[in-house]
Amino acid sequence: MCSALNLKDFSDSLRKSVWLAIKELEDKKVFIHSEPLRVRLHGKLIKLPLISTLATLNALVARGSMLLYGGYGGGKTTLVKVLGRLLTGKSIKEIEASIIRAHPQLTEEKVVGRLDVGKLLTEGAEKIVWRNFISSFWKIIDEINRLSPSAQDAIFSILSEGIAKYFDGIYETKEYVFYATVNPRDIGSYPLGMPLLDRFGIAVPISMPRYDEVADIAEVPDDKLVEWDDSIIPAFLSKDQLIVIWNLVSRVDLDVEAKLFIGAIVREFSACIRTLKELGTFLDFAESICKGCHFNTENAICNKIYTPLSVRAGKALVRYSKALSWLLGLDTVPVNVVYAVAPYIIWHRVHLSSKFLEKFHGNRFEAVRSLIDTAFRNFINRLPVYYGFMKLETGNSDINLINELEKSAASDLIVATDLYPIAKQILENNYLELVRSLVKAINNQDTDRVHD
């Protein structure tokens, strides 16, 4: 009991430091943006500073990776640079020295490392001198979309495997926090491929300050006279303490409905009754595939998503939902926390129907947010079916459930593709009888029967 209380006190102390860091960002107006992140808990609506909170969440998960997507001059890079000082205690100059300022001529050698020419000439040894960016814990790329495809491949290796490669050398970078900014209006840019985008756990679209926010700019110190440095920006945590938080966050459990909703999101954004979207055929033949399908309705999700969500997206939903729950001091992850972070986890990972996107004037984030709303409504309506299905899995059969599933399958794609076929298979394979026999053997402590 004593150790459990000490762990709670320790966790509370670290949490307080994180909130102090967020408050420092807001008080010093490091980034001016008043849009809130809304989370409804216990009947109350909680409003958190959107950009500061999401950027902080990215540091609370192991090997967090975040895209900050918006025009130049908004302060995206400054925000994450200052945040690095607040959460790791590293100096602003040290963080600045490891930032990659991307441009099309930036080669893989300038991103990853170079050969030690002296060693090569005198000893013939291919010793690699790794760049500060590679060896740093707090990694920042400014305007990643300006990197050439070969340089993007080097970043892909870090995000997917936690290693950097150059010639025969390998540098393991298993512990890091990663941020990259994207300026979509830059003419000298390269598209970011879907596999690379999928490696970014979270992405936030950033707009310029509104009219009522512009007045706050006058209160910000003139950065031509006063630089952000260690004398102005305090340190609330160290790198080691941040890594401890990673482990505390990973210990937060998801409640049943949060787990079900994450599964529902992934399936709603991936399922098709006629083909496997994983094969890529939907990108080229979506209209012909959907034509005549009774699930092809105005309120459907399946006909608006051309690329399925990866397993990685589902894991990111879990990780960032846990981070926000820990930050809020919750013991478990409730479904409303998943709902709050889901649009920021998903919007950069999917290819949408152009007709659907037009309804949102090309705003992909708002389009995906509307689909999350639809998925949440579908989930709430489907919730009794989920609970009935879980009872079936534990050996409690109900003929009414099968009838209900069959009826729902006519209008609910997830029931049609997942729940109803599995339920039929359970009933056809004597699964219920096996489960009941196993439960009885366990209750009677009949180890021979259990082994059988």
ROBA-419764 format. One record per residue: y, x, z of N, C-alpha, C in turn; residue in one letter. Coordinates in steps of 0.1 Angstrom, whole numbers, plus 5000, padded with zeros to 4 digits. Layout:
N
YXZYXZYXZA/...
// end
This chain:
452
498850085000500050005000501350095000M/501250195008502450285009502750354996C/501650404989501950464976502450374966S/501950244966502450144957503850114959A/504250104972505750084975506550204970L/506050324973506750444968506950444953N/505850404946505950404932507050304927L/507050184934508050084930509450134933K/509650194944510950254948511350364937D/510450444934510650544924511050484910F/510250384906510550314894511950254894S/512250184905513550124907514750224906D/514550344912515550444911515750494897S/514650514889514850554875515550444867L/515150324870515650214863517250204865R/517650224877519050224881519750324873K/519150444871519850554864519950514849S/518950444843519050404829520250304828V/520350204837521450114837522750174838W/522850284846524150354847524450424834L/523450464827523750524814524250424804A/523650304804524150194795525550164799I/525850154812527150114817528150224812K/527750344813528650454809529050444794E/528050414786528350394772529350274770L/529150174777530050054776531450084781E/531550144793532750174800533650274792D/532950374786533750474778533950434764K/533450314761533550254747533150354736K/531950414739531350514730531050444716V/530650314718530350234706530950094708F/531850054699532449924701531749824693I/531049734700530249624694529949524704H/530449404703530349304714529149204712S/528449214701527249124699526249144710E/525749044716524749064727523349054722P/522449114730520949094728520648984738L/520148864733519948754742518448744746R/518248724759516948714764516948594774V/516048494772516048384781514848404791R/515248404804514248434814514448334825L/513348264829513348164840514548064838H/514648024826515647914823517147964822G/517348094824518648154823518748244811K/519948244804520148324793520848454797L/520148564795520748704798521248764786I/522548814787523148884775523349024779K/522749114770522849254772523649314760L/524349424762525049494750523949534740P/524049474728522949484718522649634714L/523649704709523449834703523049934714I/523849934725523550024736522150004742S/521749874744520449844750519349884740T/519449854728518349884718518150034716L/519350104716519250254714518650314727A/518950254738518250304751516850274751T/516450154747514950114747514150214739L/514750264728514050364719513750494727N/514550524737514250644745513250614756A/512950494759512050454770510650444766L/510350464753508950464748508650594743V/507350634744506950764740507050784725A/507750894721507950914707508650804700R/509650744706510450634700511150684688G/511250594678511950634665512750504661S/514050534658514950424656515850444644M/516050344636517050354625518250274629L/519450334627520750264629521350244615L/521350124610521650094596522950024595Y/523950104589525250044587526150144580G/527450104577528350184570528850304578G/529550394571530050514578531250494587Y/531450584596532650574605532550474616G/531350424619531250324630530850384643G/530450514643530150584655528650584659G/527850564649526350554652525850694657K/526250804650525750934654526250974667T/527550944670528150974683527450904694T/527150784692526450704702525150764706L/524250804697522950854701523151004706V/524151074701524351204707524751194722K/525751104725526151094739524951034747V/524150944741523050894749522051004752L/521851094743520951204746521451284758G/522751304760523251374771523051294784R/523251164783523151074795521651074800L/520651064791519351044794518451164796L/518951284791518151404792518851514800T/520151504801520851614808521151734799G/520651724786520951834777522451834774K/522951954771524451954767524751894754S/525951844752526351784740526251894728I/526552014731526552124721525052144717K/524152144726522752164723522252054714E/522551934717522151824709522751824695I/524051864695524751874682524151984673E/523752094679523152204672521852164665A/521152064670519852024664519951914654S/521151854652521351744643521251784629I/520551704621520451734606521551644600I/522451704593523451624585522951624571R/522351514567521551504555522551504542A/522051574532522651564519521551594508H/521751554496520751564486520251714483P/521051814486520651954484519852014496Q/519751934506519051984518517551994515L/517052114514515652134511514752124523T/513452124521512452114532512652234541E/512952354535513152474542514252464552E/515352394548516552384557516252274567K/515352184566514952084575513952134585V/512952204580511752234589511852384594V/511952474586511952614590512052714579G/512052844582512052944571511153054575R/510853134566510053254569510953364575L/510353434584511053554590510953664579D/512053684572512053784561511753924566V/512253964578511954094583510454114585G/509854024591508354024593507654034580K/508053954571507453944558507454074550L/508654134551508854264543508154384550L/508254384563507754504570506254494573T/505754374576504354354580503554274571E/504254204562503554104553503053984560G/503653954572503253844580504153724577A/503553604575504353484573504653414586E/505553484593505953424606507053324603K/506953204609507953094606508953084617I/510253074614511253044623511652904622V/511252824632511452674631512852644634W/513352534627514752494629514852424642R/516152424647516452364660515952214660N/516152144649515752004648514251984651F/513452074647512052064649511652084663I/512252184669511852224683512552134694S/513652064690514351984699513651854704S/513951814716513351694721514151574716F/515451584715516251474711516651494696W/515951424687516151454673517051344667K/518051394659518951304652519051354637I/518951254628519251284614520451184610I/521451244606522651164601522451134586D/522451004583522250954569520951004563E/519850964568518551004564518350964549I/519050864545518850814531519450914521N/520151024525520651124516519651244515R/518551234522517551344521516751314508L/516351424502515551424490514151374493S/513351324484511951284487511151384494P/511251514490510451624496510851644510S/512151634513512651644527512151524535A/512151404529511751284536510251304540Q/509451374531508051394534507851474547D/508751564549508651644562508951564574A/509851464573510151374584508951284586I/508351234575507251154576506051214584F/505851344582504851414589505051414604S/506351434608506751434622506451294628I/506951194621506751054627505351004627L/504551044617503250994616502151074624S/502351204624501351294631501851374643E/503251374644503751454655503651604653G/503651644640503651784637504551814625I/505051934625505851984613505052094606A/505052094593504252184585505152264576K/504952394575505652484566504752604563Y/504452624550503452724546502152694553F/501652794560500452774568500752744583D/501952734586502352714600502452564604G/502052534616502152404621502852404635I/503852324637504552314649504252174655Y/503652164667503352034673504651994680E/505051874677506251814684505851674689T/505051684699504451554705505351474714K/506351544719507251474728508651474722E/509151364718510551354712511051214713Y/512351204711513051074709513851094696V/513651004686514051024672515050914668F/516150954663517150854657517550904643Y/517750804635518250834621519250724617A/520350764612521350674607521150654592T/521450534587521350504573522750444569V/523250494558524450444552524150384538N/523850254537523350194525524450204513P/525650234517526750234506526950364500R/526250474505526350604500525750614486D/526550664476526050664463525050784460I/525150884468524250994467523050984476G/522350874475521250854484519850824476S/518850834484517450814479516850694487Y/516050614480515450504487514450554497P/514350484508513350514519512150434516L/510950504514509750434510509250344522G/508450244519507950154529507050234539M/506250324535505450394546506350474556P/507450534551508350604560509050494569L/509550394563510250284571509350234582L/508050214579507050164588506850254600D/507250384598507050474610508250464620R/509250394616510350374626510050254634F/509950274647509550164656510550044656G/511850074655512849974657514050014648I/514749914643515849934635516949824638A/518149864638519249774642520349784631V/520649664625521749664616523149664623P/524049744619525349764626526449724616I/527249634621528449584614529649654620S/530749654612532049704617532549614628M/533449664636534049584647534749454642P/534649344649535349224645536849234649R/537549134645539049134648539349154663Y/538549074671538849084685538349214692D/537449284684536949414690537849534686E/538649514675539449624670540449674681V/540949574689541949614699541349714709A/540049714711539449804720539549944715D/539649964702539750104697540950174702I/542050094705543250164710543050224724A/541950174731541750224745540850344745E/540250374733539350494732540150624731V/539850724739540650854738540550904723P/541650964719541751024706540751144705D/539751124696538751224695539251354688D/540451344683541051464677541651554688K/541851494700542451574711541351594722L/540551484724539551484735538151474729V/537351574730536051574725535051524735E/533951454730532951424740532251554744W/532251584756531551704761531051684775D/530351784780529651774793530551744804D/531851774803532751744814533151594815S/532951534803533351384803532051304804I/530951344798529751264798528751324809I/528451244819527551284830526051274825P/525251334833523751324830523151244842A/522451134838521851054848520351084850F/519751134839518251164840518051304833L/516851354835516351474829515351434819S/514951534810513851514800512551474808K/512251544818511051514826511051374832D/512151334837512251204843512051094832Q/512651124820512451024809511051014805L/510251124805508851114802508051044812I/508451054825507850974835508150824833V/509350784828509550644824508650604813I/508350684804507450654793506150594799W/505650674809504350634815504550504823N/505650484830505850364838505950244828L/506650264817506750154807505350114802V/504550214799503150184793502250114803S/502650114816501850044826502149894827R/503249854821503549714822502649634813V/502049524819501049444812501749334805D/501149284794501649164787500949044793L/501748934794501048814799500348754787D/499548654789498648594779499448544767V/500548474769501248414758502048524750E/502448634757503048744749502148804740A/500848824745499848884736499548794724K/499448664727499148564716500248564706L/501548564711502648554702502748684693F/502448804698502448924690501448914679I/500248864683499248844672499648734662G/500248634667500748524658501748584648A/502748664653503748724644503048804633I/502248894637501548984627500848904617V/500148794621499348714611500248624603R/501248564609502148484601502848564590E/503148694593503848774583502848844573F/501548814575500548894567499548804559S/499348684565498148604560498548534546A/497448524538497548444526496148384524C/496048254521494848184519494048224506I/494848284497494248314484493948464481R/494648554487494448694484494848774496T/494548904495494849004506496149064502L/497249044509498549104506498449264507K/497449314515497349454516497049524503E/496549454493496149504480497349524471L/498549464475499749484468499949384456G/498949304454499049214442500149104444T/500549074457501548974460502949024455F/503149154454504449204449504649164435L/503549164427503749144413503449004408D/502548934416502148794412502348684422F/503348704430503548614441503648464436A/504548444426504748304422503448244417E/502748314409501448254403500448234414S/500448324424499448314435499748194443I/501048164446501448054454501447924447C/501547924434501547804426500347714429K/500647584433499647494435498947504449G/499347594457498747614470499447514480C/498647444488499247334496499947394508H/499847534510500647594521501947644515F/502147634502503447674496504547574498N/505047564510506047464513507347544517T/508447464518509747524521509747584535E/509047534544509047584558507947694560N/507147724550506147824552506747964553A/505948054559506348194560505648274550I/504348244547503548324539504048344525C/504848244519505348254506506648334505N/507148374516508448444516508248594519K/507048634524506748774528505748834517I/506248934510505448994499504549114504Y/504949174515504149284520503749254535T/502449274538502049244552502549344562P/502549294575502849384586501649474589L/501949604592500849694596500449674610S/499349734614498949744628499949814636V/500649914630501649984636502849894641R/503149794633504149704637503849624649A/502549584650502049514662502149604674G/501849724673501949824684503349844688K/504249844678505749864682506249744689A/505749624686506149504693505749514708L/504549564710504049584724504949684731V/505149804725505849914731507249874735R/508049824726509449794729509549664738Y/508649574737508649464746508449514760S/507449604762507249664775508449734780K/509149804771510349884776511449794781A/511649684773512749584778512349524791L/511049484792510549424804510749514816S/510349644814510549734825512049754829W/512849764819514349774821514849654829L/514349534826514749414833514049394847L/513149494850512549484863511449384864G/510849344853509749244852508449314854L/507549244861506149294863505249284851D/505549184843504749164831505749134819T/505249144807506049104795505848954792V/506948874793506848734790507148714775P/506748604770506848574755508348584750V/509248544759510648544755511248684752N/510648784759511048924756510548964743V/509348934739508848964726509648894715V/510048764718510848694708512248764706Y/512748824717514148884716514149014708A/513049094709513049224702512449214688V/511649104686510849104673511649124660A/512849054659513549084646513849224643P/514149304654514549444652513349534650Y/512149484653510949564650510449534636I/510749424630510149384618510949384605I/512249364606513049334594513049444584W/512949574589512949684579511549714573H/510549644578509249674573508649584562R/509449484558508849384549509649364537V/508949324526509549294513509649144512H/510849094510511048944510511148894496L/510848764495511048684483512548694480S/512948724467514348734463515048594464S/514248494461514848354462515248324477K/514348364486514548334500515748424505F/515748544500516848634505518148594500L/518248524489519548474484520148374493E/519348294500519848194509520648264521K/520348394523521048464534522048564528F/522348544515523348634508522848784509H/521548804508521048934508520849004521G/521148924532521048984546519648974550N/518949094549517549094552517249064567R/518049124575517849104589517948954593F/518948884589519148744592517948664586E/517548704574516348634568515148644577A/514848764581513648784590513848714603V/515048714609515248654622514948504620R/515348444609515048304607513548274606S/512748374601511348364600510648374614L/511248464622510748474636510948344643I/512048284641512348154647511248054643D/510948054630509847964625508547994631T/508248124632506948174637506848134652A/507948134659507948094673507747944675F/508347864666508147724667506647694664R/506147754654504747734650503847774662N/504147884668503347934680503347834691F/504447784694504547684705503747564702I/503847514689503047394685501547434685N/501147554683499747594682499147634695R/500047644705499547704718498347634724L/498347494724497147424730495847464722P/496047494709494847534702494347664706V/495347764708494947894713494147884726Y/494747804735494047804748492647734747Y/492547634738491247584736490247684730G/490747764721489947864714489447964724F/490348004733489948104744488848044753M/488947914756487847854763486547864756K/486647844743485447844734484847984735L/485648084735485148224735484448264748E/484848194759484248214772483048124774T/482648054764481447974765481647824769G/482847784769483147644773483447564760N/482347504755482447434742483147294744S/483747244734484347114734484447064719D/483646964716483546914703484846874697I/485746824707487046784703487846894697N/487647014703488347134698488047164684L/486747154680486447184666487047084657I/487046954661487746854653489246884651N/489846924663491246954662491547074653E/490747174654490847294646490747254631L/489747174628489547134614490747054609E/491346974617492446894614493646984612K/493847084621495047164620494947264609S/493747304605493547394594494147344581A/494347214579494847164567496347194565A/497047214577498547244576498947374582S/498047434590498447564597497647674591D/498347764585497647874578496847964587L/497347994599496748084609495448014614I/495447884616494247814620493247824609V/493747804596492847794585492147934582A/492948044583492348174580491648244592T/492048214604491548284615490748194625D/491448104632490848034643489647944639L/489847864629488747764625487547834620Y/487647934611486448004607485648074618P/486448134627485748204638485048104648I/485747994650485147894659483847834653A/483847814640482647764634481447874635K/481847994633480848104634480348114648Q/481148094658480748104672479647994674I/479947874669479047764672477747774664L/477847834652476647844644475647964648E/476148054656475348174659474848174674N/474748054680474248034693475048124703N/476348154700477148234708477348174722Y/477648044722477847974735476747984744L/475547964739474347974747474148114753E/474448214745474348354749475348384761L/476648334759477648364769477248294782V/476848164781476448094794475248164801R/474348214793473148284799473648414806S/474548484799475048604805475848584818L/476748474818477548444830476548404841V/475548334838474548294848473848414854K/473448504846472748624850473648714859A/474948724856475948794863476148734877I/476248604877476448524890475248544899N/474048544893472848554901472448704903N/473248794898473048944900471648974894Q/471348914883470048944876470349054866D/470249184871470549294862469649314850T/468349274852467349284841467849194829D/468249064833468648974823469949024816R/470849084824472049134818471849244808V/470849334812470549444802469849384790H/469049284791468449224779469449164770D/
// end
